[in-house]
Amino acid sequence: MEYLANEMKMEFLALSSNEGFARVAVGAFLAELNPTVDELADVKTAVSEAVTNCIIHGYEQKEGSIWIQCRIEGQQMEISVIDTGKGIRDIEKAREPLFTTKPELERSGMGFAFMEAFMDEVEVVSKPREGTCVTMRKTIGKA
Amino acid sequence: MEHNYEKEYGCLMLKMPRELDHYAAEFLKEEADALLLKYPVRSLVFDFSDTEFMDSSGIGVIIGRCKNVRFSGGYVKAVRLNEQIQRIFQLSGLKKIIEVE
């Protein structure tokens, strides 16, 4: 099989109406890896969680931009979702299932848990008042 | 906004959107609460027959409505989940909280 390396970058406004666009765009970019229906659903859900976090927590539903960088190499993919919002004070706490700082918005606290469940690896880099970068990796076609 | 629901014999059936993410969840929350206020039903059914995508935002909406309905002694269930939605229910533990058919 031909060895594949490819990259894309995109920037969009932190609006919840862009969540659908973001996950579909990433899904379309990954199409050349021939993911299964389940694999594609996994990636889309993980992207949706990361983007929702930027909007609700990073920018607290105010103005901002979100960047997504996507790289594929062979059957491996790496997706980074980046915001320049308020950042995460305690990353470990934020990653705990059911932990949320916004219960009044009926957030379930399952965002990071879903990213971890649906991707092979999730890395979070964040600095208060500077922003957050979530990088997720997954190998397609393992099974 | 167009309500997508059916009501009969004290049961409210809510049609879930095609993609249940944070964006859709905000509308759904408002719609469901307005309907429940208008029709104080005994049971609430979430119909997922059109739903192809759901993330953790959907879980928050469902749990929130469950709490409200159960508080007034009502009953909640979810029907017609496709495989992807079932996985989300399983993974989030929602399956233990709400009856799935």
gemmi code that builds the backbone of each chain (N, CA, C; Angstrom):
import gemmi

chains = {
    "A": [
        ("MET", (0.828, -1.201, 0.000), (0.000, 0.000, 0.000), (0.866, 1.255, 0.000)),
        ("GLU", (0.409, 2.248, -0.692), (1.140, 3.505, -0.787), (1.172, 4.224, 0.553)),
        ("TYR", (2.302, 4.739, 0.950), (2.438, 5.448, 2.212), (1.959, 6.882, 2.040)),
        ("LEU", (1.102, 7.266, 2.958), (0.404, 8.512, 2.783), (0.766, 9.530, 3.861)),
        ("ALA", (1.089, 10.747, 3.464), (1.226, 11.818, 4.454), (0.489, 13.033, 3.925)),
        ("ASN", (-0.296, 13.625, 4.781), (-1.094, 14.768, 4.344), (-1.408, 15.646, 5.552)),
        ("GLU", (-1.693, 16.906, 5.289), (-1.967, 17.842, 6.380), (-3.029, 18.851, 5.983)),
        ("MET", (-3.794, 19.309, 6.954), (-4.700, 20.428, 6.702), (-4.820, 21.276, 7.956)),
        ("LYS", (-5.135, 22.550, 7.736), (-5.345, 23.465, 8.857), (-6.584, 24.277, 8.569)),
        ("MET", (-7.363, 24.524, 9.587), (-8.507, 25.403, 9.379), (-8.767, 26.276, 10.589)),
        ("GLU", (-9.426, 27.398, 10.329), (-9.753, 28.345, 11.388), (-11.195, 28.764, 11.213)),
        ("PHE", (-11.937, 28.790, 12.311), (-13.337, 29.222, 12.224), (-13.736, 29.901, 13.528)),
        ("LEU", (-14.846, 30.612, 13.501), (-15.313, 31.324, 14.692), (-15.874, 30.344, 15.717)),
        ("ALA", (-15.708, 30.694, 16.987), (-16.174, 29.826, 18.072), (-17.685, 29.961, 18.258)),
        ("LEU", (-18.420, 29.466, 17.276), (-19.884, 29.492, 17.340), (-20.374, 28.053, 17.375)),
        ("SER", (-21.408, 27.803, 18.186), (-21.864, 26.417, 18.292), (-22.430, 25.909, 16.969)),
        ("SER", (-22.881, 26.856, 16.115), (-23.390, 26.424, 14.805), (-22.262, 25.887, 13.920)),
        ("ASN", (-20.988, 26.112, 14.304), (-19.855, 25.591, 13.525), (-19.406, 24.200, 13.967)),
        ("GLU", (-19.998, 23.672, 15.031), (-19.578, 22.358, 15.536), (-19.775, 21.263, 14.481)),
        ("GLY", (-20.932, 21.319, 13.839), (-21.234, 20.325, 12.800), (-20.252, 20.430, 11.643)),
        ("PHE", (-19.994, 21.663, 11.227), (-19.038, 21.900, 10.138), (-17.660, 21.322, 10.484)),
        ("ALA", (-17.199, 21.580, 11.718), (-15.854, 21.154, 12.121), (-15.710, 19.632, 12.062)),
        ("ARG", (-16.673, 18.903, 12.629), (-16.509, 17.438, 12.661), (-16.660, 16.823, 11.274)),
        ("VAL", (-17.550, 17.437, 10.443), (-17.726, 16.902, 9.088), (-16.477, 17.180, 8.242)),
        ("ALA", (-15.880, 18.366, 8.424), (-14.674, 18.715, 7.662), (-13.529, 17.764, 8.009)),
        ("VAL", (-13.338, 17.484, 9.307), (-12.276, 16.556, 9.712), (-12.573, 15.163, 9.158)),
        ("GLY", (-13.834, 14.766, 9.246), (-14.242, 13.456, 8.716), (-13.938, 13.335, 7.235)),
        ("ALA", (-14.213, 14.401, 6.489), (-13.979, 14.387, 5.046), (-12.485, 14.289, 4.742)),
        ("PHE", (-11.668, 14.982, 5.551), (-10.223, 14.949, 5.343), (-9.667, 13.541, 5.566)),
        ("LEU", (-10.277, 12.817, 6.495), (-9.786, 11.475, 6.828), (-10.260, 10.406, 5.862)),
        ("ALA", (-11.141, 10.796, 4.951), (-11.763, 9.799, 4.064), (-10.736, 8.952, 3.309)),
        ("GLU", (-9.587, 9.559, 2.994), (-8.598, 8.815, 2.214), (-7.966, 7.656, 2.995)),
        ("LEU", (-8.176, 7.628, 4.310), (-7.679, 6.498, 5.112), (-8.679, 5.339, 5.120)),
        ("ASN", (-9.806, 5.538, 4.453), (-10.862, 4.523, 4.416), (-11.315, 4.052, 5.798)),
        ("PRO", (-11.717, 4.968, 6.643), (-12.173, 4.543, 7.968), (-13.505, 3.793, 7.879)),
        ("THR", (-13.762, 2.934, 8.865), (-15.066, 2.276, 8.931), (-16.091, 3.298, 9.439)),
        ("VAL", (-17.337, 2.943, 9.352), (-18.399, 3.832, 9.826), (-18.188, 4.153, 11.312)),
        ("ASP", (-17.818, 3.119, 12.083), (-17.593, 3.310, 13.522), (-16.396, 4.224, 13.790)),
        ("GLU", (-15.309, 3.993, 13.064), (-14.114, 4.822, 13.266), (-14.402, 6.290, 12.960)),
        ("LEU", (-15.146, 6.503, 11.882), (-15.494, 7.863, 11.490), (-16.376, 8.515, 12.557)),
        ("ALA", (-17.329, 7.749, 13.084), (-18.220, 8.261, 14.137), (-17.408, 8.608, 15.385)),
        ("ASP", (-16.429, 7.763, 15.714), (-15.567, 8.002, 16.880), (-14.835, 9.339, 16.747)),
        ("VAL", (-14.210, 9.541, 15.593), (-13.429, 10.763, 15.379), (-14.341, 11.992, 15.409)),
        ("LYS", (-15.481, 11.882, 14.760), (-16.410, 13.014, 14.728), (-16.875, 13.376, 16.143)),
        ("THR", (-17.165, 12.370, 16.943), (-17.609, 12.649, 18.319), (-16.487, 13.325, 19.096)),
        ("ALA", (-15.266, 12.800, 18.965), (-14.131, 13.375, 19.692), (-13.896, 14.826, 19.280)),
        ("VAL", (-13.965, 15.113, 17.978), (-13.776, 16.487, 17.490), (-14.881, 17.391, 18.034)),
        ("SER", (-16.096, 16.874, 18.025), (-17.237, 17.637, 18.519), (-17.044, 18.014, 19.992)),
        ("GLU", (-16.540, 17.065, 20.775), (-16.298, 17.326, 22.207), (-15.245, 18.414, 22.384)),
        ("ALA", (-14.162, 18.294, 21.630), (-13.056, 19.253, 21.767), (-13.505, 20.655, 21.359)),
        ("VAL", (-14.239, 20.753, 20.260), (-14.694, 22.056, 19.770), (-15.713, 22.667, 20.747)),
        ("THR", (-16.609, 21.832, 21.259), (-17.596, 22.316, 22.233), (-16.885, 22.866, 23.470)),
        ("ASN", (-15.829, 22.192, 23.909), (-15.056, 22.673, 25.059), (-14.480, 24.073, 24.808)),
        ("CYS", (-13.937, 24.281, 23.591), (-13.376, 25.605, 23.250), (-14.456, 26.671, 23.377)),
        ("ILE", (-15.647, 26.366, 22.865), (-16.723, 27.356, 22.819), (-17.265, 27.652, 24.228)),
        ("ILE", (-17.576, 26.585, 24.963), (-18.228, 26.762, 26.267), (-17.243, 27.176, 27.353)),
        ("HIS", (-16.081, 26.504, 27.379), (-15.131, 26.756, 28.464), (-14.044, 27.751, 28.058)),
        ("GLY", (-13.398, 27.503, 26.913), (-12.302, 28.364, 26.474), (-12.756, 29.812, 26.336)),
        ("TYR", (-13.823, 30.006, 25.567), (-14.303, 31.368, 25.303), (-15.561, 31.724, 26.084)),
        ("GLU", (-16.062, 30.804, 26.879), (-17.303, 31.014, 27.650), (-18.403, 31.640, 26.814)),
        ("GLN", (-18.553, 31.112, 25.619), (-19.592, 31.503, 24.659), (-19.478, 32.956, 24.197)),
        ("LYS", (-18.261, 33.504, 24.337), (-18.028, 34.837, 23.781), (-17.189, 34.681, 22.515)),
        ("GLU", (-16.786, 35.825, 21.941), (-16.050, 35.796, 20.685), (-14.717, 35.065, 20.764)),
        ("GLY", (-14.340, 34.458, 19.671), (-13.039, 33.815, 19.606), (-12.903, 32.996, 18.344)),
        ("SER", (-11.691, 32.485, 18.119), (-11.458, 31.622, 16.965), (-10.948, 30.273, 17.426)),
        ("ILE", (-11.238, 29.277, 16.622), (-10.765, 27.921, 16.904), (-9.955, 27.448, 15.699)),
        ("TRP", (-8.845, 26.791, 15.979), (-8.004, 26.246, 14.920), (-7.985, 24.723, 15.023)),
        ("ILE", (-8.072, 24.081, 13.882), (-7.913, 22.629, 13.867), (-6.786, 22.286, 12.899)),
        ("GLN", (-5.842, 21.503, 13.393), (-4.767, 21.016, 12.533), (-4.871, 19.512, 12.493)),
        ("CYS", (-4.734, 18.985, 11.304), (-4.935, 17.563, 11.133), (-3.786, 17.018, 10.295)),
        ("ARG", (-3.198, 15.932, 10.779), (-2.103, 15.339, 10.016), (-2.319, 13.840, 9.921)),
        ("ILE", (-2.159, 13.301, 8.724), (-2.214, 11.849, 8.613), (-0.899, 11.336, 8.035)),
        ("GLU", (-0.489, 10.221, 8.580), (0.761, 9.618, 8.145), (0.539, 8.124, 8.170)),
        ("GLY", (0.575, 7.488, 7.013), (0.202, 6.084, 6.949), (-1.232, 5.941, 7.405)),
        ("GLN", (-1.473, 5.063, 8.365), (-2.833, 4.900, 8.886), (-3.042, 5.673, 10.193)),
        ("GLN", (-2.031, 6.463, 10.560), (-2.152, 7.227, 11.799), (-2.642, 8.632, 11.547)),
        ("MET", (-3.464, 9.114, 12.452), (-3.879, 10.501, 12.324), (-3.710, 11.231, 13.638)),
        ("GLU", (-3.472, 12.533, 13.496), (-3.302, 13.390, 14.662), (-4.133, 14.641, 14.433)),
        ("ILE", (-5.000, 14.933, 15.372), (-5.862, 16.115, 15.254), (-5.605, 17.015, 16.451)),
        ("SER", (-5.301, 18.298, 16.187), (-5.165, 19.253, 17.282), (-6.274, 20.281, 17.195)),
        ("VAL", (-6.921, 20.527, 18.322), (-7.986, 21.531, 18.395), (-7.499, 22.609, 19.371)),
        ("ILE", (-7.383, 23.831, 18.874), (-6.694, 24.891, 19.617), (-7.578, 26.129, 19.826)),
        ("ASP", (-7.548, 26.665, 21.029), (-8.203, 27.962, 21.256), (-7.250, 28.864, 22.031)),
        ("THR", (-7.529, 30.164, 21.994), (-6.718, 31.112, 22.761), (-7.595, 31.726, 23.857)),
        ("GLY", (-8.384, 30.884, 24.470), (-9.313, 31.318, 25.506), (-8.704, 31.324, 26.888)),
        ("LYS", (-9.536, 31.037, 27.880), (-9.100, 31.241, 29.258), (-8.195, 30.140, 29.816)),
        ("GLY", (-8.099, 29.024, 29.110), (-7.214, 27.962, 29.569), (-7.814, 27.140, 30.702)),
        ("ILE", (-7.109, 26.041, 31.031), (-7.602, 25.141, 32.078), (-6.665, 25.218, 33.275)),
        ("ARG", (-7.218, 25.499, 34.451), (-6.384, 25.635, 35.645), (-5.859, 24.271, 36.098)),
        ("ASP", (-6.772, 23.292, 36.180), (-6.382, 21.968, 36.659), (-6.767, 20.918, 35.610)),
        ("ILE", (-5.779, 20.569, 34.771), (-6.056, 19.672, 33.647), (-6.495, 18.295, 34.136)),
        ("GLU", (-5.839, 17.812, 35.177), (-6.163, 16.487, 35.695), (-7.623, 16.403, 36.136)),
        ("LYS", (-8.044, 17.434, 36.831), (-9.428, 17.516, 37.315), (-10.398, 17.593, 36.120)),
        ("ALA", (-10.036, 18.417, 35.142), (-10.904, 18.608, 33.974), (-11.131, 17.298, 33.223)),
        ("ARG", (-10.127, 16.409, 33.274), (-10.232, 15.151, 32.530), (-11.022, 14.090, 33.278)),
        ("GLU", (-11.317, 14.335, 34.548), (-12.080, 13.340, 35.318), (-13.497, 13.211, 34.768)),
        ("PRO", (-13.964, 11.974, 34.558), (-15.338, 11.815, 34.087), (-16.313, 12.447, 35.074)),
        ("LEU", (-17.334, 13.068, 34.556), (-18.418, 13.697, 35.332), (-18.024, 15.010, 36.008)),
        ("PHE", (-16.731, 15.391, 35.892), (-16.362, 16.693, 36.455), (-16.741, 17.791, 35.462)),
        ("THR", (-17.450, 18.793, 35.929), (-17.741, 19.949, 35.074), (-17.750, 21.216, 35.914)),
        ("THR", (-17.307, 22.310, 35.288), (-17.350, 23.595, 35.983), (-18.647, 24.322, 35.616)),
        ("LYS", (-19.436, 23.688, 34.719), (-20.653, 24.358, 34.273), (-21.899, 23.476, 34.429)),
        ("PRO", (-22.195, 23.037, 35.656), (-23.402, 22.217, 35.842), (-24.683, 22.999, 35.527)),
        ("GLU", (-24.621, 24.332, 35.680), (-25.824, 25.141, 35.411), (-26.191, 25.098, 33.927)),
        ("LEU", (-25.241, 24.776, 33.072), (-25.536, 24.654, 31.643), (-25.890, 23.206, 31.294)),
        ("GLU", (-26.064, 22.388, 32.319), (-26.376, 20.965, 32.136), (-25.298, 20.249, 31.332)),
        ("ARG", (-24.051, 20.599, 31.618), (-22.953, 19.880, 30.979), (-22.759, 18.575, 31.739)),
        ("SER", (-22.514, 17.499, 31.001), (-22.455, 16.190, 31.644), (-21.086, 15.870, 32.245)),
        ("GLY", (-20.055, 16.623, 31.848), (-18.715, 16.338, 32.353), (-18.090, 15.117, 31.683)),
        ("MET", (-18.618, 14.768, 30.505), (-18.138, 13.562, 29.824), (-17.280, 13.886, 28.597)),
        ("GLY", (-17.011, 15.155, 28.367), (-16.282, 15.551, 27.153), (-14.938, 14.865, 26.986)),
        ("PHE", (-14.040, 15.039, 27.965), (-12.713, 14.418, 27.857), (-12.808, 12.896, 27.914)),
        ("ALA", (-13.756, 12.375, 28.717), (-13.926, 10.923, 28.810), (-14.284, 10.341, 27.435)),
        ("PHE", (-15.107, 11.055, 26.694), (-15.475, 10.606, 25.346), (-14.275, 10.671, 24.409)),
        ("MET", (-13.515, 11.761, 24.490), (-12.330, 11.879, 23.620), (-11.390, 10.712, 23.891)),
        ("GLU", (-11.207, 10.400, 25.179), (-10.303, 9.305, 25.534), (-10.851, 7.957, 25.094)),
        ("ALA", (-12.173, 7.794, 25.188), (-12.774, 6.512, 24.808), (-12.729, 6.289, 23.298)),
        ("PHE", (-12.858, 7.362, 22.541), (-12.987, 7.208, 21.094), (-11.673, 7.343, 20.344)),
        ("MET", (-10.635, 7.889, 21.007), (-9.349, 8.040, 20.341), (-8.329, 7.174, 21.091)),
        ("ASP", (-7.155, 6.949, 20.474), (-6.138, 6.126, 21.136), (-5.394, 6.915, 22.204)),
        ("GLU", (-5.231, 8.201, 21.955), (-4.393, 9.026, 22.814), (-4.917, 10.452, 22.839)),
        ("VAL", (-4.963, 11.053, 24.013), (-5.404, 12.452, 24.121), (-4.396, 13.207, 24.987)),
        ("GLU", (-3.886, 14.301, 24.426), (-2.885, 15.090, 25.130), (-3.434, 16.509, 25.303)),
        ("VAL", (-3.338, 17.034, 26.502), (-3.876, 18.378, 26.742), (-2.763, 19.307, 27.218)),
        ("VAL", (-2.579, 20.407, 26.496), (-1.623, 21.421, 26.924), (-2.418, 22.703, 27.126)),
        ("SER", (-2.290, 23.324, 28.286), (-3.093, 24.511, 28.539), (-2.387, 25.452, 29.504)),
        ("LYS", (-2.651, 26.736, 29.311), (-2.090, 27.738, 30.194), (-3.196, 28.734, 30.507)),
        ("PRO", (-3.462, 29.000, 31.803), (-4.501, 29.972, 32.130), (-4.274, 31.303, 31.411)),
        ("ARG", (-5.346, 31.851, 30.858), (-5.396, 33.118, 30.111), (-4.659, 33.079, 28.765)),
        ("GLU", (-4.118, 31.922, 28.391), (-3.450, 31.851, 27.079), (-4.166, 30.938, 26.110)),
        ("GLY", (-4.700, 29.850, 26.639), (-5.448, 28.969, 25.751), (-5.165, 27.497, 25.980)),
        ("THR", (-5.766, 26.693, 25.125), (-5.689, 25.246, 25.282), (-5.475, 24.582, 23.927)),
        ("CYS", (-4.642, 23.544, 23.934), (-4.453, 22.733, 22.734), (-4.683, 21.272, 23.104)),
        ("VAL", (-5.668, 20.668, 22.486), (-5.957, 19.249, 22.705), (-5.515, 18.484, 21.464)),
        ("THR", (-4.596, 17.547, 21.650), (-4.122, 16.750, 20.524), (-4.561, 15.297, 20.701)),
        ("MET", (-5.213, 14.772, 19.669), (-5.743, 13.415, 19.740), (-5.146, 12.583, 18.610)),
        ("ARG", (-4.803, 11.341, 18.945), (-4.232, 10.462, 17.931), (-5.031, 9.172, 17.822)),
        ("LYS", (-5.058, 8.645, 16.619), (-5.771, 7.383, 16.416), (-5.219, 6.686, 15.182)),
        ("THR", (-5.102, 5.386, 15.260), (-4.710, 4.601, 14.097), (-5.971, 4.015, 13.478)),
        ("ILE", (-6.110, 4.233, 12.195), (-7.311, 3.766, 11.481), (-7.032, 2.394, 10.863)),
        ("GLY", (-8.004, 1.512, 10.973), (-7.881, 0.195, 10.337), (-7.025, -0.771, 11.123)),
        ("LYS", (-7.050, -0.656, 12.446), (-6.262, -1.543, 13.311), (-6.876, -2.941, 13.384)),
        ("ALA", (-8.206, -2.930, 13.468), (-8.917, -4.195, 13.758), (-8.785, -5.193, 12.629)),
    ],
    "B": [
        ("MET", (-40.622, 28.514, 16.579), (-39.916, 27.260, 16.253), (-40.901, 26.097, 16.155)),
        ("GLU", (-40.678, 25.233, 15.222), (-41.589, 24.118, 14.986), (-41.334, 22.998, 15.995)),
        ("HIS", (-42.371, 22.662, 16.734), (-42.236, 21.575, 17.700), (-42.414, 20.234, 17.019)),
        ("ASN", (-41.551, 19.327, 17.353), (-41.613, 18.005, 16.775), (-41.967, 17.011, 17.867)),
        ("TYR", (-43.256, 16.829, 18.054), (-43.647, 15.955, 19.149), (-45.036, 15.365, 18.914)),
        ("GLU", (-45.363, 14.381, 19.700), (-46.700, 13.796, 19.681), (-47.127, 13.642, 21.121)),
        ("LYS", (-48.422, 13.792, 21.326), (-48.905, 13.685, 22.690), (-50.143, 12.799, 22.685)),
        ("GLU", (-50.110, 11.763, 23.483), (-51.347, 11.003, 23.678), (-51.329, 10.235, 24.993)),
        ("TYR", (-52.497, 10.110, 25.580), (-52.691, 9.391, 26.842), (-51.645, 9.767, 27.900)),
        ("GLY", (-51.424, 11.043, 28.080), (-50.505, 11.489, 29.127), (-49.041, 11.189, 28.849)),
        ("CYS", (-48.749, 10.908, 27.576), (-47.357, 10.616, 27.201), (-46.900, 11.605, 26.139)),
        ("LEU", (-45.719, 12.165, 26.353), (-45.168, 13.100, 25.383), (-43.993, 12.431, 24.672)),
        ("MET", (-44.102, 12.344, 23.333), (-43.024, 11.732, 22.556), (-42.266, 12.840, 21.847)),
        ("LEU", (-40.982, 13.003, 22.189), (-40.156, 14.063, 21.612), (-39.249, 13.503, 20.536)),
        ("LYS", (-39.345, 14.079, 19.342), (-38.490, 13.646, 18.243), (-37.120, 14.304, 18.423)),
        ("MET", (-36.078, 13.499, 18.505), (-34.747, 14.062, 18.691), (-34.182, 14.517, 17.347)),
        ("PRO", (-33.324, 15.565, 17.351), (-32.783, 16.068, 16.076), (-31.827, 15.070, 15.423)),
        ("ARG", (-31.533, 15.319, 14.148), (-30.653, 14.423, 13.390), (-29.255, 14.401, 14.013)),
        ("GLU", (-28.764, 15.580, 14.386), (-27.455, 15.659, 15.026), (-27.634, 16.317, 16.386)),
        ("LEU", (-27.451, 15.549, 17.429), (-27.674, 16.080, 18.785), (-26.340, 16.489, 19.406)),
        ("ASP", (-25.909, 17.709, 19.058), (-24.670, 18.245, 19.630), (-25.022, 19.441, 20.522)),
        ("HIS", (-24.038, 20.205, 20.919), (-24.257, 21.357, 21.794), (-25.210, 22.372, 21.158)),
        ("TYR", (-25.051, 22.581, 19.857), (-25.883, 23.535, 19.116), (-27.351, 23.115, 19.172)),
        ("ALA", (-27.621, 21.859, 18.817), (-28.999, 21.361, 18.815), (-29.539, 21.227, 20.235)),
        ("ALA", (-28.657, 20.917, 21.178), (-29.065, 20.689, 22.562), (-29.713, 21.932, 23.166)),
        ("GLU", (-29.187, 23.104, 22.810), (-29.736, 24.347, 23.342), (-31.195, 24.534, 22.926)),
        ("PHE", (-31.488, 24.254, 21.652), (-32.866, 24.373, 21.147), (-33.761, 23.328, 21.807)),
        ("LEU", (-33.241, 22.118, 21.860), (-34.018, 20.994, 22.383), (-34.421, 21.226, 23.843)),
        ("LYS", (-33.481, 21.742, 24.613), (-33.719, 22.022, 26.021), (-34.917, 22.957, 26.169)),
        ("GLU", (-34.872, 24.056, 25.431), (-35.947, 25.052, 25.482), (-37.272, 24.455, 25.050)),
        ("GLU", (-37.220, 23.714, 23.946), (-38.429, 23.124, 23.377), (-39.050, 22.136, 24.369)),
        ("ALA", (-38.226, 21.254, 24.906), (-38.724, 20.226, 25.821), (-39.321, 20.859, 27.075)),
        ("ASP", (-38.635, 21.847, 27.617), (-39.127, 22.466, 28.848), (-40.441, 23.213, 28.617)),
        ("ALA", (-40.557, 23.868, 27.458), (-41.796, 24.581, 27.135), (-42.946, 23.584, 27.004)),
        ("LEU", (-42.675, 22.458, 26.345), (-43.717, 21.444, 26.157), (-44.133, 20.817, 27.484)),
        ("LEU", (-43.150, 20.548, 28.322), (-43.456, 19.912, 29.612), (-44.237, 20.841, 30.534)),
        ("LEU", (-44.025, 22.137, 30.324), (-44.752, 23.117, 31.116), (-46.209, 23.184, 30.636)),
        ("LYS", (-46.363, 23.094, 29.329), (-47.672, 23.178, 28.692), (-48.469, 21.902, 28.949)),
        ("TYR", (-47.798, 20.778, 28.808), (-48.458, 19.483, 29.021), (-47.778, 18.744, 30.167)),
        ("PRO", (-48.301, 18.850, 31.370), (-47.652, 18.148, 32.483), (-47.932, 16.636, 32.417)),
        ("VAL", (-47.228, 15.949, 31.521), (-47.486, 14.525, 31.255), (-46.868, 13.613, 32.314)),
        ("ARG", (-47.324, 12.376, 32.324), (-46.799, 11.360, 33.235), (-45.514, 10.770, 32.684)),
        ("SER", (-45.453, 10.620, 31.362), (-44.231, 10.031, 30.811), (-43.713, 10.786, 29.597)),
        ("LEU", (-42.394, 10.760, 29.502), (-41.689, 11.456, 28.427), (-40.863, 10.422, 27.658)),
        ("VAL", (-41.044, 10.399, 26.328), (-40.304, 9.446, 25.502), (-39.438, 10.213, 24.509)),
        ("PHE", (-38.127, 9.890, 24.496), (-37.212, 10.483, 23.513), (-37.140, 9.548, 22.317)),
        ("ASP", (-37.560, 10.045, 21.172), (-37.547, 9.218, 19.962), (-36.299, 9.548, 19.130)),
        ("PHE", (-35.380, 8.567, 19.041), (-34.101, 8.784, 18.349), (-34.084, 8.269, 16.910)),
        ("SER", (-35.277, 8.007, 16.341), (-35.286, 7.359, 15.015), (-34.581, 8.178, 13.932)),
        ("ASP", (-34.524, 9.505, 14.065), (-33.850, 10.323, 13.046), (-32.414, 10.662, 13.417)),
        ("THR", (-31.985, 10.277, 14.626), (-30.705, 10.766, 15.134), (-29.528, 9.915, 14.670)),
        ("GLU", (-28.578, 10.593, 14.024), (-27.400, 9.903, 13.500), (-26.156, 10.227, 14.306)),
        ("PHE", (-26.218, 11.339, 15.037), (-25.026, 11.765, 15.781), (-25.432, 12.304, 17.141)),
        ("MET", (-24.670, 11.916, 18.156), (-24.906, 12.505, 19.471), (-23.585, 12.544, 20.232)),
        ("ASP", (-23.344, 13.661, 20.936), (-22.144, 13.730, 21.772), (-22.555, 14.008, 23.215)),
        ("SER", (-21.616, 14.390, 24.062), (-21.914, 14.498, 25.496), (-22.904, 15.618, 25.813)),
        ("SER", (-23.071, 16.574, 24.895), (-24.058, 17.634, 25.115), (-25.464, 17.041, 25.190)),
        ("GLY", (-25.704, 15.992, 24.393), (-27.007, 15.329, 24.386), (-27.303, 14.676, 25.722)),
        ("ILE", (-26.261, 14.143, 26.347), (-26.423, 13.473, 27.642), (-26.927, 14.454, 28.692)),
        ("GLY", (-26.346, 15.647, 28.683), (-26.760, 16.677, 29.633), (-28.239, 17.013, 29.498)),
        ("VAL", (-28.703, 17.136, 28.256), (-30.111, 17.472, 28.012), (-31.018, 16.365, 28.539)),
        ("ILE", (-30.663, 15.125, 28.243), (-31.508, 14.000, 28.636), (-31.567, 13.882, 30.164)),
        ("ILE", (-30.408, 13.950, 30.800), (-30.390, 13.840, 32.266), (-31.181, 14.983, 32.914)),
        ("GLY", (-31.026, 16.177, 32.368), (-31.753, 17.337, 32.894), (-33.260, 17.132, 32.829)),
        ("ARG", (-33.762, 16.625, 31.683), (-35.203, 16.404, 31.514), (-35.681, 15.261, 32.408)),
        ("CYS", (-34.851, 14.236, 32.540), (-35.182, 13.096, 33.420), (-35.447, 13.596, 34.833)),
        ("LYS", (-34.551, 14.430, 35.317), (-34.667, 14.960, 36.679), (-36.002, 15.685, 36.848)),
        ("ASN", (-36.319, 16.563, 35.889), (-37.554, 17.351, 35.977), (-38.791, 16.466, 35.987)),
        ("VAL", (-38.829, 15.510, 35.045), (-40.014, 14.660, 34.919), (-40.156, 13.753, 36.139)),
        ("ARG", (-39.044, 13.184, 36.581), (-39.103, 12.271, 37.729), (-39.446, 12.998, 39.021)),
        ("PHE", (-39.022, 14.244, 39.093), (-39.313, 15.041, 40.281), (-40.819, 15.129, 40.504)),
        ("SER", (-41.554, 15.179, 39.398), (-43.011, 15.252, 39.528), (-43.647, 13.863, 39.375)),
        ("GLY", (-42.841, 12.823, 39.631), (-43.372, 11.461, 39.663), (-43.571, 10.814, 38.304)),
        ("GLY", (-42.970, 11.383, 37.258), (-43.153, 10.860, 35.902), (-42.135, 9.792, 35.530)),
        ("TYR", (-42.230, 9.353, 34.276), (-41.464, 8.226, 33.784), (-40.813, 8.603, 32.453)),
        ("VAL", (-39.546, 8.183, 32.254), (-38.813, 8.585, 31.048), (-38.221, 7.383, 30.337)),
        ("LYS", (-38.293, 7.373, 29.020), (-37.543, 6.348, 28.284), (-37.063, 6.837, 26.924)),
        ("ALA", (-36.113, 6.101, 26.335), (-35.563, 6.446, 25.024), (-35.841, 5.294, 24.065)),
        ("VAL", (-36.290, 5.623, 22.859), (-36.609, 4.569, 21.892), (-35.924, 4.788, 20.544)),
        ("ARG", (-35.794, 3.700, 19.797), (-35.268, 3.678, 18.417), (-33.866, 4.270, 18.296)),
        ("LEU", (-32.939, 3.735, 19.090), (-31.552, 4.197, 19.022), (-30.787, 3.382, 17.982)),
        ("ASN", (-30.037, 4.042, 17.117), (-29.177, 3.275, 16.217), (-27.918, 2.847, 16.985)),
        ("GLU", (-27.051, 2.093, 16.314), (-25.881, 1.520, 17.001), (-24.970, 2.570, 17.630)),
        ("GLN", (-24.737, 3.628, 16.858), (-23.854, 4.700, 17.330), (-24.415, 5.343, 18.603)),
        ("ILE", (-25.710, 5.611, 18.606), (-26.336, 6.254, 19.765), (-26.333, 5.282, 20.961)),
        ("GLN", (-26.527, 4.003, 20.666), (-26.477, 3.004, 21.743), (-25.119, 2.973, 22.414)),
        ("ARG", (-24.082, 3.121, 21.596), (-22.710, 3.142, 22.149), (-22.531, 4.320, 23.095)),
        ("ILE", (-23.055, 5.469, 22.699), (-22.961, 6.666, 23.533), (-23.713, 6.442, 24.849)),
        ("PHE", (-24.872, 5.816, 24.773), (-25.667, 5.533, 25.971), (-24.906, 4.591, 26.907)),
        ("GLN", (-24.283, 3.587, 26.302), (-23.535, 2.582, 27.059), (-22.350, 3.231, 27.771)),
        ("LEU", (-21.561, 3.932, 26.962), (-20.317, 4.515, 27.436), (-20.524, 5.553, 28.530)),
        ("SER", (-21.612, 6.301, 28.425), (-21.846, 7.392, 29.374), (-22.557, 6.904, 30.630)),
        ("GLY", (-23.031, 5.662, 30.590), (-23.768, 5.151, 31.743), (-25.235, 5.565, 31.718)),
        ("LEU", (-25.625, 6.251, 30.637), (-27.008, 6.710, 30.492), (-27.975, 5.527, 30.482)),
        ("LYS", (-27.465, 4.402, 29.999), (-28.277, 3.191, 29.911), (-28.760, 2.718, 31.279)),
        ("LYS", (-27.984, 3.056, 32.301), (-28.363, 2.634, 33.659), (-29.370, 3.596, 34.268)),
        ("ILE", (-29.455, 4.780, 33.710), (-30.300, 5.824, 34.287), (-31.682, 5.841, 33.641)),
        ("ILE", (-31.700, 5.514, 32.349), (-32.942, 5.655, 31.602), (-33.240, 4.367, 30.836)),
        ("GLU", (-34.515, 3.981, 30.789), (-34.906, 2.763, 30.072), (-34.748, 2.968, 28.569)),
        ("VAL", (-34.148, 1.956, 27.916), (-33.952, 2.033, 26.472), (-34.724, 0.896, 25.814)),
        ("GLU", (-35.373, 1.245, 24.709), (-36.204, 0.228, 24.059), (-35.782, 0.078, 22.608)),
    ],
}
model = gemmi.Model(1)
for chain_id, residues in chains.items():
    chain = gemmi.Chain(chain_id)
    for i, (resn, *xyz) in enumerate(residues, 1):
        res = gemmi.Residue()
        res.name, res.seqid = resn, gemmi.SeqId(i, " ")
        for name, pos in zip(("N", "CA", "C"), xyz):
            atom = gemmi.Atom()
            atom.name, atom.element = name, gemmi.Element(name[0])
            atom.pos, atom.b_iso = gemmi.Position(*pos), 0.0
            res.add_atom(atom)
        chain.add_residue(res)
    model.add_chain(chain)
structure = gemmi.Structure()
structure.add_model(model)
structure.setup_entities()
